[in-house]
Amino acid sequence: MPVHVGQVLTDTGWRSARMVIEAGRIAALEPVPPLSGPLIIPGFVDLHCHGGGGADVMDGGDAVVTVARTHARFGTTALLATTMTAPVEEIETALRGVRAHQATPPDAAAVLGVHLEGPFISGTRLGAQPNFPLSADLHLMQRFCDLAEIRVATVAPEADPDGALARFLRARSIRVQLGHSSCDYETAAARLCDDLDGVTHLFNAMTPLHHRAPGIAGAALAHAQHAEFIPDLVHVHPGAIHAALRAIPRAYAVTDGTAASGMPDGDYHLGRQTVRKCQDSVRLSDGTLAGSCLTMHGAFRNLVSIGLSIEEASRRTSTIAADYLGIRDRGRLCAGAWADYIVLDQDIKIADVVLRGASVNK
């Protein structure tokens, strides 16, 4: 049976409590005499995840189940299946796969929907995305929306100069993020103050911060309320992470995980491209970073290692991301929330992961 008694991290701090679980949800947190452990924190919520366990969301079919099972072992209890720029038919295959398998098995992270990363991005800031960018197309976007539940979309201003796509998406309660763009500070600042909700993998695949040309990174630090960042300590230096956390109130961690996540070093695929995992990074043959091999537990531990408290690291890997999607029953431990949580030992290693009240170790 999963552990239901310990030091429970709630929105108001640590509580010595026993969790009463009914039908996969927390019915109550009952106080118990003070305990020294274990530590129980909310399950991680990852809003940018391409793959894991050798599978890629772009594979379609049941690949998303393998991805969700893999990341659940590392404490992710909910995620957005993330697509990438590709020929339209390949994106549609991926979306159909997510829709068909969004009701995940008991040992898999809940798939909350899709993060559509491309194809409406700039060809000058592809990063590891294949060279198939498109200009905004509302009819095509409607087709995508009909195929799967899209919760977040990455859009470059170059692909949507008049903001019509951003307005289309926001009218459907889809979060719109600025990313994979070469636009200048002025354009980014205007859009962040007008029709964009956040920033995709802050500092990566965007115009950098320079004191005379602040770029998208500078606009995000000056104006964004939300931004995702990849704390593998390869994509972003710890100093830049600290700057982002001071400047952007609701910045949150993502993995940008690929098929290589949870796997040994070797060759994998990211969409239609071959990538190589070597130690802590995943790269194309030319050395370009190609997503990551990060897990959310790795993200959490890295944040603690650079000076964040366990409480703050937990907020940045769970609560803020759930709130960003308007979800109040995930990413926190309280009565009525899903019983999705992680049991940590004193070295903040995972002792157990509980999904909807059941241990994934069964």
Number of C-alpha atoms within 10 A of each C-alpha: 9 15 19 20 21 24 23 26 22 17 13 6 9 15 20 22 21 17 23 17 20 14 10 17 21 21 17 17 20 12 13 13 8 11 13 9 15 20 23 28 27 29 32 36 31 29 30 28 29 29 36 28 19 20 26 29 32 28 21 21 17 19 22 31 26 21 29 30 22 25 28 26 21 21 29 30 33 26 26 26 30 29 28 26 24 20 14 13 9 18 23 19 16 27 29 19 22 30 19 15 16 21 14 18 12 15 22 23 32 24 23 21 21 27 26 25 22 26 29 28 28 27 20 15 19 21 19 20 23 18 16 17 20 19 17 23 13 14 9 11 16 12 11 18 18 13 18 19 18 23 21 27 25 24 29 28 26 21 21 18 14 11 18 13 22 28 16 15 22 16 10 11 14 20 21 27 26 28 31 29 27 23 20 19 21 15 16 28 21 13 22 24 13 12 19 25 22 27 28 26 26 26 25 20 20 26 23 19 17 10 8 6 14 18 24 30 25 22 24 26 22 16 17 25 17 23 26 26 26 27 27 26 18 13 18 16 13 18 11 14 21 14 11 24 17 12 16 19 14 21 26 29 30 30 29 27 28 33 30 30 30 20 15 13 16 12 16 21 20 30 26 15 13 13 26 20 22 14 10 13 20 29 20 19 12 7 11 12 18 25 29 27 26 27 29 28 24 17 24 26 20 17 25 17 13 13 12 16 12 18 15 14 21 28 25 26 28 28 26 22 27 23 15 19 15 11 14 15 19 25 31 26 26 22 16 16 20 26 31 30 30 28 26 18 14 11 7 15 14 17 15 21 29 29 27 23 24 19 18 19 12 9
